[in-house]
Amino acid sequence: MQNFGEYLKQLRNDCGLSLYKVYEKTGITDSRLSKAENGAWCNLKLSEIRKLADLYKVPVIPMCMMAGLFDESDIEEYHSCFRNVALLDDEDKQHVQSEIDYILKKKG
């Protein structure tokens, strides 16, 4: 299995970006990202991981899990509730949220 640093480097290379170009787009210094890619723990912040996920066009949750910020047990409750949520459009999601709000209001 690929480690987080290898994953970051692969994503960057797949996007055809240099370390400096990632810096320009995210503000994460090229030396800091290089350390992360080479396996040195550099304490990337969640906000930085989110920027990288957005730049590389990958889901942020699996990226955070790979970084060790949380594991499967941390999201188990949400996973069962939101299975297939990616198949919903914004209107569907709003409808579901309205139903949740209604149920919670009934509960008091």
Secondary structure, DSSP 4 states (H G I P E B T S, - for coil): ---HHHHHHHHHHHTT--HHHHHHHH---HHHHHHHHTT------HHHHHHHHHHHT--HHHHHHHHTS--HHHHHHHHHHSTTGGGS-HHHHHHHHHHHHHHHHHH-
